[in-house]
Amino acid sequence: MTIRRGGRSGIGVGWTLVSVAAATVAVLLGWRWLTWTPSVAPDAPVDLAGRQVPVDLPSDEDVSALDTGGFFEAPVQGLRVPLRSALTAGGVINPPSLTEAYLYRDFGDPGDPASGTVVAAMHSVRGGHGPGNALADREGSAEAPSVRISPGDPLLLGAARYVVTQVEIQAKAATSDDARIWSEGSSDLVVLTCLIDPRVPLADQPNLIVFADRV
């Protein structure tokens, strides 16, 4: 799962900064298809099931990853994973692990409702078990993904509570230009994960986008 971002206009940025005025954000979502195979490097990252996944992820140092001491929780889906924070690196949002959710400090802070839209990201693992698989998954050879999160479902980022207002699947190219995600005030929280189909060109690969409001 890789997200490429540019700037953002008039944003109060929230997965930890106060409101800032920045250039327009042009975000290209390029979530990588993550899967596991029997042949992997000894130091390959592991998913929530402990399976090694042959994928290159940035190091904690690359993205200035920090522990927040809190958790990302989707109670209806039975998801509770550590919530860490990170920064974009070279314009790319690419969480450095397959077992945690990441709050991006380039955007808003869940602890400060006035700081703008919070952006969180996590990996899913096709044929495996990443945090994003709890929200949506592509099972076997199914044409359509199985979406497991719906409007009205609660989400928790540490002590901050949200309720899902909209769930959408769209191609990466469309996501990069979606003002509802990258414009201030559209939603209090946006959660992104990948839904990759290897038969589809990269630019047309789908992302799951979850919009939520603070409660």
Secondary structure, 3 states (H helix, E strand, C coil): CCEECCCCCCCECCCCCCECCCCCCCCEECCCCCECCCCCCCCCCECCCCCECCCCCCCCCCCCCEEEEEEEEEHHHCEEEEEEEECCECCEECCCCCCCEEEECCCCCCCCHHHCCEEEECCCCECCCCHHHHCEECCCCCCCCEECCCCCCEEEECCEEEEEEEEEEEEHHHHHCCHHHHCCCCCCEEEEEECCCCCCCHHHCEEEEEEEEEC
